[in-house]
Structure formats: structure tokens, C-alpha cells
Amino acid sequence: MSVHELHVMLVEDHAFQRRLGLRLLADLGLTRLEEAADGYQALEILRAATQKPDVILVDLDLPGMDGIEFMGFVAQERLAKSIAVVSAMDPALLHTVQVMAKASGLRVLGAVEKPLTPGKLTHVLSLFEGGHTPVGEAPVIPVTIEQLRQAMHNGEIFPMFQPQVEFGNGKVVGVEALARWRTGDGQMVPAAQFIPMIENGGLIEELTHLMLVQSCEWHQRWKKEGLSLRVSVNVSAHNLTGPEVADRYEKVLREHGVLPEDIILEITESSVMGDTARGLGMLARLRLKGFGLSVDDFGTGYSSLAQLSQIPFTELKIDHGFVNDSPNQPRKRAVIEASLDLARKLNLHVVAEGVETMEEWQLLAQLGCHFAQGYLISPPVEGEKLHDAVQNWRKAHH
């Protein structure tokens, strides 16, 4: 969908600013336009509508119901496909509001600082087409824990692989294995739905084993075809049960002829330590055996520095929330710079997740990040399609 095809609502209390915004949008070729003078009027229009707008441009400083409260209702009732914040307020406040909106399940395209211009509007609206399905829009498919068990047994749950490339030369050097579930009738159950069920249902060790086995199989198959890649496999805190876990993982690799140096275990930062002594013992043994250890979603937990000082990590992954629109948001850039500086001092490789635009790529390259992962390079693909994904990236950029 091109920008001029978008269905857009502008929520702005100042009549002149609202008319100006609508005229600018019309000049861009948009014809499906709606307007509201405040949050109450906007909610009334949205609730009566038969079709959600693609984008709501919402001013924060609205009378009666401010933009923050309004976005809460939009998120709760799923009244729009995406929103963009319009304001002349402090960039720090705009950043906080965007984080809040995303946490509520809204797809947030970004912030547009007043005064509005054709360039600013074109930029933020163009992000609607470039993005992928937001968390809040993922369809919920009714499933039970017993169906999950059966799905793993039947091979319906399998890894898809997202490439990681080196900033210096654009070479694909690794992949992350991401668990996916395709039901017998072809439906894809969202990972955000079934992974928590697996963890709570006591099946996480079985899933990790499955992902590790299949990742090793694909690693060896790619290697025979001339594609030598490291593979990152996610490990839940529920797996950190004791030092014997390291022996089990090593056994899987040995059975498939894979070296521990070719496997990186990604551990979400905010869930690393439930039992400190036991967890540290297991992680130390994994590192001793040669596995790489990656701290996933760095910066989203509350004990980042403590974790990095205690655990023998080899890699740090910057969360996509900091990467998204970082060229236009000084606070996000500051977090990335600080993370990279810390990683350099700790001798850690750094992977930036969620790289979706050339502007984000250029900023991260300029700041000295090592590796990129995201939709700019490739979405996650099935193992047999990885060669094509690598070739498409090489043709497009190198």
C-alpha cells in the first residue's frame, strides 16, 4: 500500500492546525481522511466506523481527554492499525509516550514534531508500509497444552532462521533460530501466544531440545552446501536448572558433528537469574565447553550491569525497541552508544536487532556496531529458503 492509499485520521484541537494538516495530507494525494477536534469526538467516530483507519495522527495536548488517555482507549479497543504522535513538546516526553503506546499493544510509527511539513508527514506515513505485523494485531488462535504436545510430536513446531550480517562487509555470518508453529490446516500460531504456554506447561526443555537438534541438522546441511554459519538458539530461564544442562546440550552437538563454537545460546537479560548460584554454575559450564553466550534484549531488564559483570557473555544484543527510528530519536541513539561503549570495554560482540531501514543501518555502522539482524536484510525464513535469502541480500546490497 502506497502512502496516498492510506486511510488517515487527524486528531487536533486547534482548528487552523487541523485544517493545515488535512491540506498537507491531501496535497500528498491522500483522499481517505477523517478529522476530530478532541479525543471524545475521535472515539465516537472510531467506534461507529466499519473500518479501522490505517494511521491516527494524534496531538498530545488535547482538551478534556489528552492524547495519552485517548491512545489508551485506542489500544484497549483496537480502534486503529497504527498511530503517530504529533506534538511540539519535549522529545523526552514524546519518547516516553511512544514506549507507553507500544507496551499497550499499539503499533507506533513514530513522532512528528510541529510544525507539520510534507516531508515529515511523508516520512512517518511511509513507515506504515515498511513495517511488519505489530504484536497487538497478531491473531489469537485457540490452542491447548495438549495440542502443543501433539504439535511438537508431529513436527508442526519448527525453527525459522533470520540472518545476521556483518556491518563491515555485509556478509551473512549467522542466523537466529526462531520457533514457529504451523498447524495442520496451515495457520501460523503467534510465538507470543504459544511460547508462554510452553514455559508455563513445563515443555520448555523439550522445545529447546527440538530447536537445538533441528538447528544442528540445518547447520550441517548448509555447511555441505558451502554456507558456514553460526546459529543462535534461544534459551529460557526455565532451562537454567543445573550444570547437567550443559552436558545435555553438548551431547546433542556431538551427535550431529557440530562444534560448540558454532552455537550461541541467547538468554533474555530480564530472566537470567532465578537461582543465582545454580544459574551461574550452568552458564559457566556452557562457556567452558565452548558455547557462545548472548544476552538478549539488552536494556529491557532491570539488572543489566549486574548480569554483565557476573556472567561470561560473549555477545550483547541491542533490543529492536532501541534500534527502531533511532536516527530520529536522540535518547535511543544515546542508549545504543552507551551499550556499544560498554560492550567494547567488556570485549563483547554486538548484534542490533530489528534493523528495518537504511538510516538505522547507517547509524549503527557509524557507531561501530558489529552485526545487524532485521527485516532490512530478511524476515525469518525456513531452512530450505535460507540460501535464497542470502542471495537476495547479496544481490540487493553487494
Secondary structure, DSSP 4 states (H G I P E B T S, - for coil): --GGG-EEEEE-SSHHHHHHHHHHHHHTT--EEEEESSHHHHHHHHHH-SS--SEEEEES--SSS-HHHHHHHHHHHT--S-EEEEESS-HHHHHHHHHHHHHTT--EEEEEESSP-HHHHHHHHHHHHH----GGGPPP----HHHHHHHHHHT-EEEEEEEEEETTT--EEEEEEEEEEE-TTSPEEPHHHHHHHHHHTT-HHHHHHHHHHHHHHHHHHHHHTT---EEEEEE-GGG---THHHHHHHHHHHHHT--GGGEEEEEEGGGS-SSHHHHHHHHHHHHHTT-EEEEEEETSSS-HHHHHHHS--SEEEE-HHHHTTGGG-HHHHHHHHHHHHHHHHHT-EEEE----SHHHHHHHHHHT--EEESTTT---B-GGGHHHHHHHHHHHH-
